[in-house]
């Protein structure tokens, strides 16, 4: 079995399209998908990699998720953020992961290009926060 990956999104239609593309790119991984409104804190602790996405900044569905991220230590675990339509959403997502000390991949995924997402997913999961690759995924 591969890495345990958690994908959390705002549940909007455009974000769900991206979530499905992420899932299709995560071959061999054990993937858990949650809407931010329905996530479980235990999912955060069990995961080894994270993908977080929303359509716009400050979605109501992220309120509890954001609070938990502010009080949990996930130091060094790779995280990628994505948004189909608003770059401001990416700024918001980068801010909410800061206190958790996730290893935020420095290149977010913006837009909905299906061709580029697989390479991005592999780069995120291989990232350790220092700019070096942990291992090939």
C-alpha positions as CSV (number, residue, x, y, z in Angstrom):
1,X,0.0,0.0,0.0
2,X,1.2,3.5,-0.8
3,X,1.0,6.7,1.2
4,X,-2.1,7.6,3.1
5,X,-3.4,10.8,1.5
6,X,-6.1,13.1,2.7
7,X,-7.9,15.4,0.3
8,X,-10.1,18.2,1.9
9,X,-12.1,20.6,-0.2
10,X,-15.0,23.0,0.1
11,X,-17.3,20.6,-1.9
12,X,-18.1,23.1,-4.7
13,X,-18.6,21.6,-8.2
14,X,-15.5,23.1,-9.7
15,X,-13.3,21.9,-6.7
16,X,-14.8,18.4,-6.9
17,X,-13.7,18.1,-10.5
18,X,-10.2,18.9,-9.3
19,X,-10.5,16.4,-6.5
20,X,-11.4,13.7,-9.0
21,X,-8.4,14.5,-11.1
22,X,-6.2,14.3,-7.9
23,X,-7.6,10.9,-7.1
24,X,-7.0,9.7,-10.6
25,X,-3.3,10.8,-10.2
26,X,-2.8,9.1,-6.9
27,X,-2.4,5.6,-8.1
28,X,-1.2,3.2,-5.3
29,X,-2.1,5.6,-2.5
30,X,-4.8,5.1,0.1
31,X,-6.9,8.2,-0.4
32,X,-9.5,9.7,1.9
33,X,-11.7,12.4,0.6
34,X,-13.5,14.8,2.9
35,X,-15.5,18.0,2.5
36,X,-14.1,20.5,5.0
37,X,-17.5,20.6,6.7
38,X,-17.3,16.8,7.3
39,X,-13.7,16.1,8.0
40,X,-12.5,14.1,11.1
41,X,-9.5,15.2,13.1
42,X,-8.4,11.5,13.2
43,X,-8.1,11.7,9.4
44,X,-5.5,14.5,9.8
45,X,-3.4,12.4,12.1
46,X,-3.5,9.3,10.0
47,X,-2.5,10.9,6.7
48,X,1.0,11.1,5.4
49,X,0.2,13.7,2.7
50,X,-2.5,16.3,2.2
51,X,-4.2,18.2,-0.6
52,X,-6.4,21.1,0.3
53,X,-8.6,23.0,-2.1
54,X,-11.3,25.7,-2.2
55,X,-12.9,27.9,-4.8
56,X,-12.7,31.1,-2.8
57,X,-11.1,32.4,0.4
58,X,-12.8,31.9,3.8
59,X,-15.4,29.3,2.8
60,X,-17.8,28.7,5.7
61,X,-17.3,25.0,5.4
62,X,-13.6,25.5,6.4
63,X,-14.3,27.1,9.8
64,X,-13.8,24.0,12.0
65,X,-11.1,22.6,9.8
66,X,-9.1,25.9,10.1
67,X,-9.4,25.8,13.9
68,X,-8.1,22.3,14.1
69,X,-5.2,23.1,11.8
70,X,-4.2,25.9,14.1
71,X,-3.8,23.5,17.0
72,X,-2.3,20.3,15.5
73,X,1.3,19.5,14.8
74,X,1.8,17.9,11.4
75,X,5.4,19.0,11.0
76,X,7.1,18.0,7.8
77,X,4.2,16.2,6.2
78,X,3.8,17.2,2.5
79,X,0.8,19.4,1.6
80,X,-0.4,20.8,-1.7
81,X,-3.0,23.5,-2.1
82,X,-5.3,24.0,-5.1
83,X,-8.0,26.2,-6.4
84,X,-9.9,26.1,-9.7
85,X,-10.8,29.8,-9.9
86,X,-9.3,32.2,-7.4
87,X,-5.7,32.9,-6.5
88,X,-6.9,34.6,-3.3
89,X,-8.1,31.1,-2.2
90,X,-4.5,29.9,-2.5
91,X,-3.3,32.7,-0.2
92,X,-6.0,31.7,2.3
93,X,-5.1,28.0,2.2
94,X,-1.4,28.8,2.6
95,X,-2.2,30.9,5.7
96,X,-4.3,28.3,7.4
97,X,-1.7,25.5,7.2
98,X,1.1,27.7,8.6
99,X,0.6,26.8,12.3
100,X,0.3,23.1,11.7
101,X,3.9,23.2,10.2
102,X,2.9,21.1,7.2
103,X,5.6,21.1,4.5
104,X,3.6,23.3,2.1
105,X,4.7,22.7,-1.5
106,X,5.8,26.1,-2.8
107,X,3.9,25.8,-6.1
108,X,0.1,25.7,-5.7
109,X,-2.1,24.2,-8.4
110,X,-4.3,26.9,-10.0
111,X,-6.8,26.2,-12.7
112,X,-8.1,22.9,-13.9
113,X,-5.5,21.6,-16.3
114,X,-5.8,17.8,-16.2
115,X,-2.6,17.3,-18.1
116,X,-0.4,18.9,-15.4
117,X,-1.9,17.6,-12.3
118,X,-0.2,14.2,-12.1
119,X,3.3,15.6,-12.1
120,X,2.3,18.2,-9.5
121,X,0.8,15.5,-7.3
122,X,4.0,13.5,-7.4
123,X,6.1,16.6,-6.6
124,X,3.9,17.5,-3.6
125,X,4.2,14.0,-2.1
126,X,8.0,14.0,-2.6
127,X,8.5,17.4,-0.9
128,X,9.9,17.7,2.6
129,X,9.7,21.4,3.1
130,X,13.4,22.2,2.6
131,X,13.3,22.3,-1.2
132,X,14.7,18.9,-1.6
133,X,12.9,15.7,-2.6
134,X,12.4,13.0,0.0
135,X,12.2,10.2,-2.5
136,X,10.6,9.5,-5.8
137,X,6.9,8.6,-5.4
